[in-house]
Amino acid sequence: MDTKQRDRLKWRARRGLLENDLLLTRFLDKHLETMDEEEMERLDKLLLIDDNTLLDLLMGRTVSDDPGLAGLIANIRTST
Amino acid sequence: MSLPIRKFDAVVVGAGGAGLRAALQLSEAGLRVAVLSKVFPTRSHTVAAQGGVGASLGNMGEDSWLWHMYDTIKGSDYLGDQDAIEFMCRMAPEVVIELEHFGMPFDRNDDGTIYQRPFGGHSQNFGEKPVQRSCCAADRTGHAMLHTLYQRNVRANTQFFVEWMALDLIRDANGDVLGVTALEMETGEAVIFHAKATLFATGGAGRIFASSTNAFINTGDGLGMAARAGIPLEDMEFWQFHPTGVAGAGVLITEGVRGEGGILLNKNGERFMERYAPTMKDLASRDVVSRAMATEIKEGRGAGPNEDYILLKLDHLGPEVINKRLPGIREIAIKFANVDPIKQPIPVVPTCHYQMGGIPTNYHGEVVVPKGGNPNSIVPGFYAAGEVGCASIHGANRLGTNSLTDLLVMGKSSGDSMIKFIKGESSHKPLPKDAGEYSQARIAKLDEQTGGENVADVGDAMRRTMQAHCGVFRFPDMLIAGVDKIKQVAERAERLQIADKSKVFNTARIEALELQNLIEVAKATMISAEARKETRGAHDRADFHDRPGFVAGRDDQNWLKHTLWYREGNKLDYKPVNLKPLTVESFEPKARVY
């Protein structure tokens, strides 16, 4: 993964729904710089999810059955 | 250095509902179409539309496009152009049925017809009684629409350029539009998209306000590009606000919270709605509540360190009521306001939602500007549709569910106009020799700026100025001061500096370019609002209110006209409202009572 991957992820956290923008930005501002490659791959995967489904996951209304994603979602949910 | 050139029949900037609907029309006609989008198409802000599409299908009871037309004109406070409104309302059933045939998963009645939901402001027989007119796909209408239209475009071979940002409009010496310059984020390279016809479907610019429900991508890129290219912006003083968004975040708190007993307090803990609306108090209409909140803040009774928000108190309802009747609200407050409403009040503020103004067009989606005495002279090759366009269907205020109707009808109509135009052009008009130089110079200036301004700081100054001086309820002294202030912010925006000069995926550069678009919209809004000396629709002025002889502050004699703001010298011009529909009698302006 090249060095620009962080910037790419930061841009892909730009969403169609404001709520997702806010939750993802808040998390990335704190943690993006220190994420390792595996975490970034997981984030990349999470960002492929459509906005409404993603919002349900981030608000805890639904749960991901992918254990890797579920861990990342839990981190985003507890990040304030 | 000249830029690489890519040639298409049509270029569409923006891949939300309007852009996708237009692109589909063009691709299915066998034309070569490029669609540019900053984000993946299905992540466009259309996804946030939940209310549905208004169309007089009459599936739930008798309905007619003429009644829909009346509701839309009344909603617009008579500033809407009645030809465009008739066109939209007549076309609405057709575009909805088309979308159904494209595979849109609308909710259905038992007999298989599309289910239609009730929605405020929609009536039978010219305001006689409510009618169910909104077609939806659960609470994901916008989402379903984007997915349906995107898939259909893929099938029709529309070529998508995803993570590309359009920079500037290209016009020749005659003013004809020949395409755009655009930046590929992945490489940082700028390219010329040379096209016979160019459509802007870039959405709204709600991010000019500190409190907005708009996603971060809604930076008015089409408006900025049009303004820089000498195209005026129409009716930019009209923005729809919601009374209660979470302060600092913009996420909406539904009005149902006040229905359940939530009350609004100022910094002194006073339930101020008792003063403004002694009978209805916190359950007064949206306008009255917004006005009262803005007045409290303006008069120094706002809460918080900057005295710029109001408190929405729920704790007296008790945990049981909150958990049972308002669970979603508790979750939103905890996540976005960092307060638990069981214990603490939620900081709220009137929040911008939708832009009624935009690039002036006719109902064919053709961009029109004053020229040689004609207020609506067509700019050859240039089109706009969706929230960025101003046909004007929404006038001074938009009727609920008409945003999706607008983008379907105007998207399709623009596509049809473009097809006709493209077929009449045997070849591409030649690009001017300096095409692309303006954009290159803008990027070079950003890279070379020293001792300049920080993008985030200037953006904050713009958003705070707009919110405080030109929000939901407008005060003359604040507007006058706001004009000076926003001009000062705009001067700072001329000297933006970025630390990261790299080419590949430089998000700092993109954010600077976005701010340069937003600031044009902010100037247009403030200057147009200060100049309009009346209250009409969403433009609500404290000094033009409840005056004898005027309908709720509206002044049809002097102000039944569209504003046009030009970037050059911040010049204002006006043009008449078209009160003449296509086939029916005119709806004459009268008092707007619901």
Contacts between the chains, C-beta under 8 A, distances in Angstrom:
chain1	res1	chain2	res2	distance
A	4	B	502	7.9
A	4	B	504	4.8
A	4	B	505	4.7
A	7	B	504	7.6
A	7	B	505	4.0
A	7	B	506	7.0
A	7	B	507	5.3
A	8	B	505	5.1
A	10	B	507	5.5
A	11	B	39	8.0
A	11	B	163	7.0
A	11	B	185	6.7
A	11	B	505	6.5
A	11	B	507	5.4
A	11	B	510	7.4
A	12	B	39	7.7
A	14	B	38	7.3
A	14	B	39	5.6
A	14	B	43	7.5
A	14	B	215	7.5
A	14	B	216	5.5
A	14	B	217	5.4
A	15	B	39	7.6
A	15	B	43	5.6
A	15	B	215	6.0
A	15	B	216	7.8
A	15	B	217	7.9
A	16	B	39	7.5
A	16	B	42	7.5
A	16	B	43	4.5
A	16	B	44	5.5
A	16	B	45	5.2
A	16	B	46	7.1
A	16	B	47	3.5
A	16	B	48	6.2
A	16	B	146	7.9
A	16	B	215	5.7
A	16	B	217	7.6
A	17	B	47	6.2
A	17	B	48	5.5
A	17	B	215	6.1
A	18	B	48	7.2
A	18	B	212	7.7
A	18	B	213	5.9
A	18	B	214	6.5
A	18	B	215	4.9
A	18	B	216	7.5
A	18	B	249	7.9
A	18	B	250	5.8
A	18	B	251	6.4
A	19	B	251	5.8
A	19	B	335	8.0
A	19	B	336	7.3
A	20	B	215	8.0
A	21	B	215	5.5
A	21	B	216	4.6
A	22	B	249	5.8
A	22	B	251	7.2
A	22	B	336	6.3
A	23	B	335	7.1
A	25	B	216	7.7
A	50	B	42	6.2
A	50	B	43	7.9
A	50	B	47	7.8
A	50	B	143	6.8
A	50	B	147	7.8
A	51	B	42	7.9
A	51	B	43	6.1
A	51	B	47	5.0
A	51	B	143	7.1
A	52	B	47	7.0
A	52	B	140	5.5
A	52	B	143	5.2
A	59	B	331	6.0
A	59	B	335	6.9
A	60	B	331	7.7
A	80	B	338	6.7
